[in-house]
């Protein structure tokens, strides 16, 4: 009996202990954690006038993290049109808040809306008959044209019409975070002509609408009539970026996805490209990213460098980097503009393209004359230079036959010395039509008494071998006279020594400050011609320039654009943006984006595809790429 009582007492104590534990840990069969998660939150709509409240917002409490603060806005377009990616700044907003977009659409019967349009058009037409204020008349005429155009599109079923409401909700764990993120987004969107009006006095109704459980009546005034193409622009998930899934990683798009670019993608008609942007926009930085990462993918690269910007990159790639600087005296490197090399066509035929070499020589000499005296370059002078160039190569026994580049006197081929500018000058002196311009050309010969201008007279003093990366610097050349000439000479030299070699290898060839080619007709034609030919040589030509308007000053610049499937557009100058937008078929929003883009952020267009891209480097790469004097790594240029 005692034992039974003791056992019962023990069972009672155990039951009581278990009951107390359950009381602490459970309620209604749910654990404490479960109760906290399913407990309904408190939702309080705050209004100005309450203690420490200055704005309308929702305070949403829960049993886990404390309160969060929520505010909602509705979008109102201030411009006449929408544009692709117009909501991207919302996705790119920085901050710790949660950002949600709700797009609500409801189809409208076309006949009903057409009747509404007809009534408005009739009213506008009647009011125009009596309106005398020029400003009001202009606005009415613009609205009338818009309405009539919209009616035409709806009648032929080109567009459909929808009632559309776009709501933006921002939630944060503190009012400060909510305010900062909201301010950033509103400022960016306002600069693009898009306003968001806060749903003040009805924040609760607006928030319920964004999560799909509110009454449409509460927000009926936020709906706007929009065409289907406008809605497509609003939809934030439509951007696919580039379809390339391999190649060179150049950065990240608006959604922080990697952007790969393959110059030899099967859909590419050529590996050519152009990079445009204002000073400091990140043009050379972007080029360096492509150069170094292309090299790591087994692609040979070469660059004509107006300064010393690419020196560290080329050297760290174990490449050959040559500086053309008269200040080095006897150590100065020279380039012979008369060098020619054999090349191989797609059928395997080896030949010397003497006609192309002559055109490049003519472009250089014409530029020399034009630099000294624009009016001296007459038609008879051009014809005489062409004639003497042909005579020069004949005198040296050089023809389209590759064997003509060698002396065979010993039975074994020995490479001939190439003609030089001094050799050509001696022939010019004998030509009656060139007597007046010889004094201008003499300045650029070794006999002209100005060594700084004679750097392109004499045999070439260097070679590249099979280097995977090549750079020629023009930093030591005179800015006004020799550097523009040097850009042409170095480019021509690399076409012979780099581009025409090893047809089976993929090669990228970058020319910085390419606007110099558009200063004269001959050099512009030569560059455009080589852009056309380079594809057959397995070469991707890339022109880099800040002078978009200068680049398009001649039709050859437009020809280069048409032959370049890839365009990397960085921040633009205001006076260039109209031309840029027109030539690249940019929307109003894209054009505005390029006016305010951050350094290293732009738009890359590849064939019919395009995406916003942020050029991103690793810390070690940044040390090589930066040209900002204020950067702590600018002076050292060291990589660990």
Secondary structure as UniProt FT lines:
FT   HELIX           2..25
FT   STRAND          26..27
FT   TURN            28..29
FT   STRAND          30..31
FT   HELIX           32..38
FT   STRAND          42..46
FT   TURN            48..49
FT   TURN            51..52
FT   STRAND          57..61
FT   TURN            63..65
FT   STRAND          68..77
FT   TURN            84..87
FT   HELIX           88..91
FT   STRAND          98..107
FT   HELIX           110..130
FT   HELIX           134..155
FT   TURN            156..157
FT   STRAND          161..172
FT   HELIX           175..191
FT   TURN            192..193
FT   STRAND          194..198
FT   TURN            200..201
FT   HELIX           203..210
FT   TURN            211..212
FT   HELIX           216..222
FT   STRAND          224..227
FT   HELIX           228..234
FT   TURN            236..237
FT   STRAND          248..252
FT   TURN            254..255
FT   STRAND          258..261
FT   TURN            263..264
FT   TURN            266..267
FT   STRAND          273..276
FT   TURN            279..280
FT   HELIX           283..296
FT   TURN            297..298
FT   STRAND          300..305
FT   TURN            309..310
FT   HELIX           311..316
FT   TURN            317..318
FT   STRAND          320..323
FT   HELIX           326..331
FT   TURN            337..338
FT   STRAND          342..344
FT   TURN            346..347
FT   STRAND          350..352
FT   HELIX           354..372
FT   HELIX           374..376
FT   HELIX           379..395
FT   TURN            396..397
FT   HELIX           402..405
FT   STRAND          406..407
FT   TURN            409..410
FT   STRAND          414..415
FT   HELIX           421..430
FT   HELIX           432..434
FT   HELIX           435..442
FT   TURN            443..444
FT   HELIX           446..448
FT   HELIX           451..453
FT   TURN            455..456
FT   TURN            465..466
FT   STRAND          469..473
FT   TURN            475..476
FT   TURN            479..481
FT   HELIX           482..494
FT   HELIX           495..499
FT   TURN            503..504
FT   STRAND          507..512
FT   HELIX           514..519
FT   HELIX           521..534
FT   HELIX           535..537
FT   STRAND          539..545
FT   HELIX           548..551
FT   HELIX           555..562
FT   STRAND          566..569
FT   HELIX           574..583
FT   TURN            584..585
FT   HELIX           588..596
FT   TURN            599..600
FT   STRAND          601..606
FT   TURN            607..608
FT   STRAND          609..615
FT   HELIX           619..625
FT   TURN            629..630
FT   TURN            632..636
//
